[in-house]
């Protein structure tokens, strides 16, 4: 981050300004530079500059100060979340092999090897910085060239396996931020907010890096609270923020039509299933423009519409690739497909990552011969240059040999005006293998309940299966694709950055389905063709009082103290 930090330092030398507003108050640029200088000294006890620093990134001034310290010393910054598990932390140490670790003392206590008392960096003497945080710095030579020009390592949550360290260069970060600044019409000194945890690559890029480049305030909250987020953005004249769809919809409900964010130029939204109607209601309530985007840690923020685009493009598609970024859909043989045809998404461009961290160095990514990265999504391009993500390659339910596209069903259900959020998940069936179940958050319930009441499954107000299927009949969705179970919930399971957690949603659907089966005669279809459409008259609705609430410490409102990032770190329409 040398160039970004140097530019920030020169700006602060000319005139001091507010650089961070967080739970601790207001922090000026010069104050943060002083803190960064203190931290840099603790990070380099023998005077050896550079090094790879593993930081517990939280949504506070500390993450910004650590960024400045890394830039001052020519170091590489790796991000880890406070609620990373001991096993995940050990894997990060193995893959990154940091020269220094910065974290809360309580976090380091939890991350030590069980019962051994072994610190993350044996032989390192602890120092204190950042108001009581611990700095463990090893001694000896430090070689950042092992990262092949990388400046940031963002860990994924490991939702599809072992967490990965995505290595990005400063030029990639600056490219993604510059394109975002241009698209959203931001100016020097503008305030931006970071409501997604800064431990994620995307949030760090479009929060910390973007605000440092603008030279304006970064407005932060330690924990996700939609009411607080609205109040802080309005009070501090925030011009832009990035969030996941759940956050945007929750803020829209909390705003209750007040247009409290009419001073915000735009809100970039990605990272989960998105329905045009629901987003339109949210932006009208908030008084701003919502921009639906597609991107991932491996190729940051690579598409976006513009605030002055029509609603159909802003909310119904995923924008256009940034200048210099190429995005294509290919068939199973790798042949590029033309407009209007759905294929496997591949991307290349200036923000493409350098590779994954492995054994203390960069491991090159698996690219196509012409340098494209397969994203794992299904994509359709338009004649006008826009793109639409159609879902994930693996988001299917296999019912009696027939593949059901989860995203297609979710879009159809989400178009119901009474549906705030929806997730379709498979439930087991002894005859057909899988059946489609839908978890539904009702619009009236999402808007009516307070934060303390939003605690999970089986809420008081629900939309029944009959109402859903009647709506699907009106939309024209083939009957064979209709869900066969509907479970009203007061919130969908979320990852630790607030995205839809499909693994947890599947577990919740299985649990609710099992409870339902225990209270009624098991379903029998022995005389029916597995390829036939579902017979909805045989499926009852679960009793709301029977279903427990999901654990909001894990699946409810995102907690900034515990958020990791799913594999591929996607801030996009399809769930990671």
Secondary structure, DSSP 8 states (H G I E B T S, - for coil): -HHHHHHHHHHHHH---EEEEETTEEEEHHHHHHHHHHHHHHH-TTS----EEEEE--SSHHHHHHHHHHHHHT-EEEEE-TT--HHHHHHHHHHH--SEEEE-HHHHHHHS-TTT---SSTT-EEEEETTTEEEEE--S---GGGGTTEEEEEE---TTSS--EEEEEHHHHHHHHHHHHHHTT--TT-EEEE-S-TTSHHHHIIIIIHHHHHTS-EEE-SS--HHHHHHHHHHTTEEEEEE-HHHHHHHHHHHTT--TTTT--EEEE-SS---HHHHHHHHHHHTS-EEE-EEETTEEEEEE--TTS-HHHHHHS--EE-TT-EEEEE-TT--B--TT-EEEEEEESTTB--EEEETTEEE---B-TTS-EEEEEEEEE-TTSBEEEEEETT-EEEETTEEEEHHHHHHHHHTSTTEEEEEEEEEEETTTEEEEEEEEEEHHHHHHS-GGG---BS-S----HHHHHHHHHHHT--GGGS-SEEEEBSS--B-TTSSB-HHHHHHHHHHHHHHHHHHS-----TTS-TTS---GGG-----GGGS----TTTSSS--TTS----GGG--SSS--
